[in-house]
């Protein structure tokens, strides 16, 4: 039996447990009589993840739920096979469920043709649809479900006491999850989600990538301020709310005004 390395009471992060990177943070929620996984990662690490769980003496039959924070392939490519291997249920937000159940290659980032990147995206049935305000009971613990869209429309976060499993919303260095029209990024929603995290009493944030960190207003505010500017910049194409430069130029054209050079 492998000794369990608890990051917090009832929480094991499997990258730290394995002692090697697995591509995405995978959180095992230990409820005593049963457990759940928040994200499962990609298919090529799934066998190692399952063996790791066995080595820690968690009976696979006690896995209550496989929870997807959102529908990006690095988080859920192995979900269909994990559901079969663990003989358990899956859970996701309804917007994420649509992409996961259809195996949508573009919305899940499994296929980025411009970069010649393509991996399989096996469709997976989502048994439980989770949304804002729901509770997920895992043995003696209870996760409060937050809907935190912005990175994707179906991004979920989970509150457990003074912990917030924050998905791809924010990382320790102030970076945020990828902003891209192909998987439904939305600046106003993203800013609202970050403000909610900033103002919450959660003491620690447990992201889907990188190390856990204290919920510091400075880090969150820096990201909010950056995204507030991004939403009015052409850099992010159709994700932007407006482009003041172009709007003013069109007004000048209609007014017959020549450019100032």
N, C-alpha and C positions, 0 to 999 in steps of 0.2 A: 504493500500500500504506500502510495506517495503522500507525504505530509501535505496538508492543505495550507496554502498561503492566502489568508484572508486580507484583502485590501482594507475593508471595513467589516464590522460584524455582519455576517450573512452575505458578504459580497466577495467573490473570487473573480479576478480578471485573468483570463486564460493565457494571454501573452506572458504575463508575469509568472503565472504558474508553470508554464512550459519552459520559461527561460529563453524564449526565442520569439522573434516577430512572426505573427500569423496573418498579417495583412490588414486586419481590422480588430479593434478591441472587442472582445467577446466576454460579456459579463454573466457569470453564473450566480443566480439568486438562490441562496440556500434557505429554504423555509423550514428546515428541520425534517419534516415528514415527506417533503417533495422539493423539487427544484425547477427553475425555469432558466432559459438562456435568452439574453438580449443580444440579438444578431447571432449568426452562425458562421459568417465569412464565406469564403469561396470553396468550391468543390475540392480543390487539390489539397486543402488542409483539413477537410472534414474528418477523415479517418483518424488523424492525429488528435483532433478535438475530442472525438468519441472515446478514443483510447485513454486520453488524459482524464476524462470524467470517470471512466472505469477505475483507473489507477488511484484516484482519490476516494474510491469506495462509495461512489454515488450509484445506486442501482439505476440502470437506464430506464427501467419501468416506472421510476418515480419522477420522470421528467413530465411536468404538467403542461408546459407550453413553450413554444419557440416563437419569440417575439421579434418582429422586424421593425427597426426604428424607422426605416424608409425603404424605398425600392431600388436603391443603387446596387449594382451587381457585386461590388466588393463586400457588401454586407449580407447578401442573400442568395448568391449564386448556388450555394450548397443547400438551400432550404428544402427543396423537394426531396432530395435524398436523405436529409436529416429527418424529415417528417416520417419517411418510410423506415429508416433504421431505428429511430427511437419510438416509433408507433405512438406518436403523440399529436397534439393539435398545433396549428400555427395561428399567429395573430398579427394584424397590421391595421393601419388606418384604411378606410374604404378607398381613398385615392391611390394609396400605394398598392392595395389589393388588386386593382384593375390592371396595373402594369405587371405585377407578379403572376397573377393567374393567366395572363395572356402570353407571358414570356416576352414582353416587348423589348426588343434589342436596343432601340434608340433611347427610350425614356429611362431604361435601367443603366445606361452607359456600358452595356455589354458590347455594343458595336459603335465605333467611332471611325467611320470609313476614311475621313480626311487624314487620320493618323495611322491608318492601316492596322487598327486595333479591333480584334474580333474574338470574343469568347462565347461559348454556349450560354444560353439563359433558359434552363429548363423551367417550363411553367409549373407553378405550385399552387394547389388549392389553399385558400386562406379560410380557416374554419371559424375564426373569431374576428369580428370587425371592432376595432377599438377607436374610441373618439374621446374628445374633451370631457373630463369629469368622470370617466369610467374608473373602476377599481379592478386591479388584477391581484387576486389573493393567491399567494404561494405559501402553503403551509401556514406558519405563524406570522408571516409578513404580508404587507399590502402595499402595492405600488399604485400611486395616483397617476392617472394618464393625463398628460398635457398634449394638446395639438399645437405644434410650434412650426407652422409653415414658413416658407421663405426660400430655404435651400431647395426643397421639393414641396409640392402641395401636401404630401402625405407624411411629412416628418413628425415623429412623435418623440416626446421626452417623458421621463418617469420620475416622480418624486417619491423618495423613501426616507422619511425622517428628515435629517439635515443634508441628505444627498440628492442631487439631481443628475440622472443619466440623461445627458444633454445632446446625444446624437452628434450630428455634423453641424450643429448651430454655431459653436465657438470652440476654439482651441486655446491652449495655454499661452501661445505667442500672440493672441489676438486675431489670428487668421480665422476665416469662416469657411464653411463648405462651399464647393464650387458653385458659381453663379452662371447658369446657362439656360437658354430658352428651351433647349431640347428636353430638359427634365423639369420644366415648369417653375423655374426660379422666379420670385416676385419680391421686389425690393420693399414695398410698404409692409408686406407681411413679415418679411425678414426682420425689419427694424422693430416691428411690434413684438416679435418673439424675443429678440435680444433685450428689449426694454423690460419685458416680463421676467426674464432670467436675472437681469441686473437688479431688479427691485424685489426679488424673492428673498426669503430668509434662509434658503439653502446655503449651507456653509461651504460645501464642496461640489464641484462640477466634475462629472465622470464622462468625458467625451468619447466618441467612437474612434478617434485617432489621437495618438499622443498621450502624455501623462495626465492623470487627474490633477486638479488644482483648486485653490481656494476661489470662491466667488468674489472677485474683486471688481468694484464698480469701475475702476480705471480701465481695466482690460475691456470690459463690455462697452463702456462709453466710447473708447477709441474705435471699436468696430462699428458702433452705431453712427458715429460722426463720419466715418469713411463711407459707409453705405449710403448715408444721406446725400453725400456728394455724388456717389456713383449713379444714383437713380436719375440724375440730370446730366449724365455724360454719355456721349455716343459710344464709348468703349464697349458697352454691354448690349448694343443693338436693341432688339425688340424687348429686352428685359427692362429698359429704361422707362421712366414715367414720362419724361419730356426731354427735349434737347433745346435749351434756350437759344443757342446760337442759330440753329436752323429756323426756329420760329421767328426770331428777329429778322433774319435775312429775307424770309418770305414776306414779312410785313414791309420791309424796305423795297422789295421788288414791286409789290402792289402799289406802293407810294411813289414809284418812279425814281427812287433814290439810288444814286450810283455808289458803289463801295468806296470807302475811304482807304486809300493805299498808303 
